[in-house]
Amino acid sequence: MTRTALVNGASRGIGAAICESLASAGWSVVGASRSGVVPDGVQGFEIDLADIEFLPAKLGEQIERFGPFDCLVANAGVTYDMLLMRNDIAEMQRVINVNLTSALVAAREVLKNMIKNRWGRIIFMGSVVGQSGSGGQVVYSATKSALIGATRSLAREVGSRGVTVNLIAPGFIDTEMTASLTQTQREGVVSLTPLARVGEPSDVASMVRFLVSDEAGFVTGAVLPVDGGLGMGN
């Protein structure tokens, strides 16, 4: 039986790597992105995850189109790096909508069929700063912290129905989101990482591939770091 996964934020970086990894493992993969762009071999659709008002209806349309999803990887994320006292309210809300609210709405929509089928995998994408904090990233880190509480609470809600819920907390991964950092900033992060290197999107995708497998059937409510040891002690 071929299972179907929905991956948000699928156009590039970690999301694209997750799509490719799951597809190579035999999953039918549907990618969602603001641009509608997805990797080759993956079905996709365009969606603005900041548009919370219309998100349930849009996701409902895709469930009708592709059939029920057995897995959700809520990977989409945006950042708005600035001191809190200088934050624009509209930009703050956009980060909250994309990083947190859209993930919870997507989980709500896909859970109906998972519970009916008594099998499912939900994976939220957190961050090392969700536990350690980071100056200039108050709103971003707040959304990632909130996802930890959501992961553990939802795991308790749906575990008896055969649905696992976990969170991956990446560290410094080489993506477009981190490309804006200066060489000095990059070297500073690497110097704090015990494995002394920047992570690759494939490092995160490998963890996703494990969590959706039957071998991870007894893993739920977990916060799993993929950070080279950067967040140890948090």
N, C-alpha and C positions, 0 to 999 in steps of 0.2 A: 504494500500500500504506500503510495506516494503522499507524503505530508506537505502542507503548504505553509510557508513562512511569510509574514509581512515584516519588511525592514523599512523603518522610517529614516530619512536622511541618507538615501541610497545613492546619491549621484556621484559621490567622491569620497576620498579618504577612508575612514574606518567603515562607513556604511557600505561603500562599494566593495571593500575587501570582505565584509561579512556576506554580502550577496554572493560573491564568487565562491567563497568557501562553502556555503550551504548548498549552492547549486552543484558543486563538485562532489558533495556528499549524497547527492540524489534527491535533495529537496526541490520542490517546485517553489520558486522564489518570486515574490511580488515586491517591487521596490517603490517607495513613495518619496517624492522630492518636490521641492518648490519649482524646479525647472522641468520636471518630468523626465530628466535624463537618468538612465540606469545602465549598468554594465551589460555587455552583450550576453545573450542567453537568459536574461531576466525580464519578466514582464513588469510594466511600470505604469504609474499614473502621476499626474501633477496635483499637488495639494499645498496649500499655505497653512502650515500648522499654527501660525499665529492667529488665524481667523477662527477662533474658538466657537463662535456662534453657529457656524455652518459645518463644523467638523463632524459631529455625529451623523448628519445626513450624508456627507461626502463619504465617510467610511462605510456607512450602510450600503451605499451604491456599489462600492468596491467588493463588499462581501457578497452581494448579489451577483456581481460580475465574475468573480474568481472562485466563489464558494467559500465555505468557512475556513478560517485560518487556525492552524494547529499551534502556531508559534507567533509571538510578537517580539520583535527587537526594537524597542523605542530608543533609537540611536540619535535622532535629530537633536541638534543643539546649537545655540548661538551664544556669543559672549558680548559683553559691553563693558570694556575695562575702563574704569574711571573711579575716582574717589567718590564715595557715596554722597557727600555734600554737593557734588557737582552733577549728580545723575539727573538725566531728563526722565520725567515720570513715564512718558509714553514708551521710551526705550526700555525702562525697567520692566514695564508690563509686557513688552514683547518678549523679553528674555524669560519671564515667568511663564508666559503662554506657551512658548515653544519648548522649553526645557522641562517644565513640570506639568502644566495643565494638559497639554496635548498628549503627553504620555499616559496620564490617568484616564483621559477620555478614550484613547485608543484601547487601553486595557479593558475598560468597561464594555466597549463594543465587541471585542473579540471573545470576551469571557463567556458570553451566552452559549456559544457553540462548544467551547472547551468543556464547560461544566456538563453540558448535555452528553458529550462524547466521553467524559471522564478521563480526559488526557489533554494536557496542554503545557506550553512553555512560555513564560513571560520573562523577558530580560530587559531591565532598565539600564541605561547608560549613565553612570555617575561620573565621579572624578576624584582624584586624590585630594583636591582642594575642598571637596565636600566634607572632609574630616579634619584636614589640617588648616583650612582657611588660607586666604591669600589677599594681601593688601591690594586694593584696586579692583577686586572681584567680589565685592560683597553680595551683589544680587545673584551673580552666576553661582557662587559657592552655596548660597542659600537654597537655590533650586536643587543643587546636587545633594545637599544635606537632607532636604525634604524627601527626596526619592528614596533615601535609606529607610526612613520611617514608613513610607508607602510600601516599600518592598516587604518589610517584615510584617506589617499589618495585613497586607493582601495575602501573603504566604499563609498566615493563620486562617484567613477567611476561606481560602479555596483549596487548601492542602488535602482535605478529605475527599475532594472531587478529582484527585489525580492531577492537579495542576501545580506546577512548581513556579516559584517567583524568585528571581535572583537579581542582583545588581553587580555589574562590573565597574570597577573604579580605575580607569586608566591613569597613568602618570603622563609624562611628557612624550607624546606620540607625534611623529613627523607627519603633519597634515597641513592643509592650507590655514587652519585656525592658528597653528603655532608658527607659521612661516613669517609672520610679521615681527617676531622677536629678533632683536639684534644678535649678532654673533656672541657678544659678551653675555647677554642674557641666556642664550642657549648653553654656553659653556658653564655658566653659573648653575643651571639646573642639572646638567650632567655631572658636575662636581659633587652634587648632593645625592646622586643616584648610585647606590652600591654597585650595580652592574656597569656603571660608567659608560652608558651609551643612551642614545635616544631610542625610544620604542618605535616599531613599525606597525602600520594598520593590521598587518597579518598576525601580529602578536595578540591583538584583541580578538580578531576573527577566530583564532584557534580556541580561545576560551569560550566564545559563543558556540562554536561547533561542538565542544564537549558538553556544555550545559543543555543543548537541545537533544543530546543523544540519550538513548535508554540507559547508558552507563551512569548518567547523572540523575537517575530517577529518584534518588534518596537525598538529593541536594536541594534545599529550598530555604528561603529567608537569609541567604548568605550574601555578604559583601566581599567580592573577590577582586583583590588588587591585581592589576596588570601594569605595574609601575616601576619595575626594576629595583624595588625596595625603597623607592623614594618616600613612601608614606608610612614606613615602619614606625610603630609606636603611637599611631593615631587611631 
